[in-house]
Amino acid sequence: MTSPLSRTRSRRATSSIAVRVAHTVLGGLVALGWLLLPVARPGPGDSAEWRGKGPVAEEVSAAPGQGGTSADDLVLPVAAVVVAGSLAAYASVRRIRRARTRTTPGKAVPGTVPLTELDRLARRSLVGTDDCVRTSAEELESVAALFGREAVGAYAEAVAFARSELMVAFRLRQRLDDTAPDDEEDQRETLEEIRARCAEAGRRLDAEAPGFDLLRALERSAPAALESAEARFRGLARRAPAAQATLAGLHGRYAASAYLPVAGHVEQAKDRLVFATTHLNRARQSLDRSEVARAAAYLRAAEGAIGQADVLLTGVDRLAAELDAAALRLPAALAGADTYLERARAVPAGAVGGALSGRVAHTGSVVADVRREAASGPYDPFDALRRVVRAAAALAGTPALGRDAERDLALLDEACPVARGAVMAADDFVTTHRAVVGSEARTRLAEAERRLALSSLTFADVQRADALAGEARRLAERDVRTYGNPYGGPGGGDGVRGAVLGGILRGGSEPDGNTDPGGSSDPDGNTDPGGSSDPGGSSDPGGDIPGDVDSSDFAAAGVATVGDAAGGDAALGVASFGGPRTRYRRAVSAPAPVRTGSATPPPGP
């Protein structure tokens, strides 16, 4: 609503412009009249009084140079016209310039969003779309286990398309973070392209979601789906002690930094399994009472927890295998570095400058330190292999040594497992903590994955991917620390807090005043794309969760559920294929017009 002062100011401005225009026109007419006045001559129809002029007048008229209009008579009229035109042009230019550079409230360009707001919306779209793609992929695995890969082919293509659009959006975000253009219009176009890509990915998932729901039809296939989930649960329950033993073995063989990425995985997996146990039991009880809709809601939540428990336990086994492989590769890497050192030391001292000698000293020091660490006790094979390969690659890049294609390929083979391990570990962390991980960590992770997937992979790409994966992990851990410990405190023993942290459940806000990851704010401090109210007025955030689930089932741990406006019960905020689709539409909606997606992908680095 416009204030009276603003309305008065607007009317005064309009009135002032009209007065200026009237003054300009009047001045122009006066000047024109003044210009034409001396041109007037007495014609045949003049009055008798003029014809009877006296002798003095006749004498003046007959004087030389006085028979017509002189140049002096035109000076003032012409000057008046020029001055009036100049003032009008100056006023017009000044008015246009003030309108373009105004900082006070005025008429804004329709549909324009401030750049900072557009940046916030782009980050929010990235987080929301990434959650949707991850959730859809998890749902796809559950359905493929029941009906086979052929039955879900179209939906797998939709997820792949959405992931490709999302990867391009993350690439644009990374370019914007690395080299922000000075031109505001370029930044705006990039941000709008990011949002357009996210919107295109969401539209594709939304288009396939009804068919996917029809294929799955938990209301019809709930018994079979429940048996499949229970079988997966039993297998994971048997794997948990073995993973604990594997982790204990890592404690004795390697340094703490080597197994730190999976140090808490077993406990978190058990937390998810506790949550899955509760909801599988409730799903079975609901089926026995023929409450199929309620059973389907419990089953979805249990499947999400089972999937994340699988990710956590698999991460422990994978890291153990990767550390053992890195330890086996280390001697060959040390030998290759020794080869480079021998070749470098054989180069005459006067043939090159001091750069080669400095690299030789550095590589020799790294090789000696790694050998000493490996022989003295528990060490970190990843860190040791990473340091040796980097030092050897720097020495190999010296022009005086020439190029050895075979050795360069060996360096690449030694660097790739370390980088891939770092990327997968960061991806596992984001997956199991995605409700609180913001766009920065996801952007770095996506860029690391993109570089490792390049067809012509270079050593520089591998190094960059390794660094980006480490940065993504640090940023994600920072986001989790900001949120707080979800596994402690009262009510933390039923796994609900961990389920909310992992994005399995979407809650409201906790009673202690902290912001719940599924509630009103996202990890970047913005409005959550998965907020707790449906814009359509329904209580169901995804449109496919029944509204008759008892809110007391999720009252433990202070996790608020989405209230049903009609009946007062609560609906499960459980993620599903395409994400909760109404949530996604809120995540990508904004007042600014967005260009359609699938534009030309950005160029590579």
Residue, then its C-alpha position, 0 to 999 in steps of 0.5 A: m500500500t502506497s503512503p500518502l506522502s508517496r502519492t503526493r510526491s508522485r502527483r507533484a512530479t507529474s504536475s512539475i513535468a506538465v508545467r515544464v512542457a507548457h513553459t517550453v511550448l509557450g517560450g517557443l511560440v513567443a520566439l517564433g512570433w518574434l522571429l516572424l514579426p519583422v517580416a510583415r510588410p504593408g500590402p495593398g489593403d493597408s489602411a489610409e492612415w498608413r498610406g498618408k504617412g508624413p514626410v518624416a516617415e517617408e524620409v525614414s522609409a526611403a533611407p538606405g538599408q531601411g527598406g526591409t528586415s536587417a540581420d540585427d533584427l533576427v539575432l534576438p529571436v534566433a537566440a531565444v529559439v536556441v536557448a529554449g531548445s537547449l533548455a528543453a533538451y537538457a531537461s529531457v536528458r536530465r530526467i532520463r538520467r535521474a530515472r535510470t540512476r534513482t536510489t529513492p523509491g520510484k517506479a521499478v522495472p516490472g519483474t525485476v528481482p534484486l541480485t542478492e535475492l536472485d542469488r539466494l533463490a538460485r542457491r535455494s533451488l540447487v539445494g531443493t533440486d539436489d534433494c529431489v534427485r537424491t530422493s528419487a534415486e533412492e525410491l527408484e532402487s526400492v522399486a527396482a528391487l521389487f519389479g526389476r530394472e526393465a519396469v523402471g526404465a522410463y523413470a531411470e531416464a527421468v532421474a538421469f535427465a534431472r541429474s544432468e540438468l542439475m550438474v550443469a546448474f552446479r557447474l554454472r554456480q561453480r563458475l560464478d563462485d570462481t570468477a564472478p563477472d563484474d557485469e551485473e547483467d551477466q551475473r543475473e543471466t547466470l543465476e536465472e540459468i541456474r534456476a531454469r535448469c533446476a526448474e527443468a529437472g523438477r518438471r521432468l520428475d514431476a511429469e513421471a511421478p504419477g506414473f511411478d506412483l501408479l507402478r509402485a502403488l503401495e496400497r496394492s503392493a504393500p505386503a510384498a514391499l514390506e517383505s522386501a524391506e524387512a529382508r533388506f533390514r535383516g541383511l543390514a542388521r547382520r552387516a552392522p557387527a561386521a562393519q564395527a569389526t572392520l572399523a576396529g581393525l582400521h584403528g590398529r593399522y592406520a592413523a586416525s586421519a585415515y578412518l576419520p571419514v567413517a568414524g561414526h558411520v556404524e553408530q549412525a547406521k544403527d540409529r537409522l536401523v532403530f528408526a526402521t525397526t519401529h516403522l516396519n513394525r508399525a507398518r506390519q501392524s497397520l497391514d494387519r488392521s487393513e489400514v493400508a494407507r497408514a502402512a504405506a506411509y510407515l513403509r516409505a519412512a522405513e525404506g528411506a532409513i534402510g537405504q541410508a543405513d546401507v550407505l553408511l555401512t557400505g562406506v565403512d567397507r569401501l574405505a577399508a578396501e580403498l585404504d588397503a589398496a592405497a597401502l599396496r600402491l604406495p611402494a610402486a609410487l615411491a619407486g616411481a618417485d625414486t626414478y624421477l629423482e635419479r633422472a633429475r640428479a643426472v642432469p648437469a647442474g649448469a644445464v638448468g636453473g635453480a628450479l630443478s634443484g628445488r624440486v629435487a630437494h622437495t621430492g626427496s624430502v617427501v619420499a623420505d618422510v613417507r618411508r619413515e611414517a610407513a615404517s614407524g607405525p600406523y599411518d594414512p595411506f591416502d595422505a602418503l600416496r597423495r603427497v608422493v604422487r603430487a611431488a613426483a608429478a611436480l618433478a616430472g613436469t620439469p622440461a629438462l627431464g622430458r616427458d615419459a608417457e608411461r610414467d605419466l599414465a602411472l601417476l594418473d592411475e595412482a592419483c585417481p583412486v585417492a580422488r575417487g575415494a574422497v569424492m565418494a566419501a563426501d557424497d555419502f556424507v551429503t546423502t546422509h545429512r542432506a537436510v542441513v547441508g547447504s549449496e556450497a558443499r553440494t556445488r563443490l561436490a558436483e564439480a569434483e564429480r564432473r571433473l572425474a567423469l571427463s573423457s580426457l582425464t588429466f592429472a590436473d583434473v584429478q588433483r582439482a577433483d581431490a581438492l574440491a571433494g575435501e572442500a565439500r566435506r569440510l563445508a558439509e561438516r561445518d553445516v552439520r556442526t552449525y545445526g548441532n548433534p542430532y543423536g544426543g539429548p532426550g528422545g534421541g534413541d528412536g532414530v527420529r532425529g537422525a531421520v530428519l537430519g538425513g531428509i527422510l522425514r520433514g519436520g517443523s521446528e523443535p521445541d528448544g527453539n532450534t530450526d529443524p532441517g525440514g522446517s522453516s529454514d534451509p542450510d543457507g539460512n533461507t526459507d526452506p524449500g521443504g517448508s511445512s505448509d502446502p501452498g495448495g492448502s492441503s496438509d500433505p507436503g508431497g500430495d501422496i501421504p495420508g493425513d490420518v497418521d497419528s502425530s504421537d508417532f513422531a512426537a519423540a525427539g521434538v520433531a514436529t510434523v505437518g498438521d492436517a488442517a481438516g482433521g487435526d491429525a498429522a501427516l508424515g513428511v516423508a520424501s518420495f519420487g520427485g521429492p515432495r512435489t509441492r515442496y519442490r514447486r515452492a523451491v523453484s518459484a520466484p517473482a522473477p521470470v525464468r528462462t526455459g531450461s536446456a540451453t547450451p551447456p557452459p564450456g569446460p575449464 
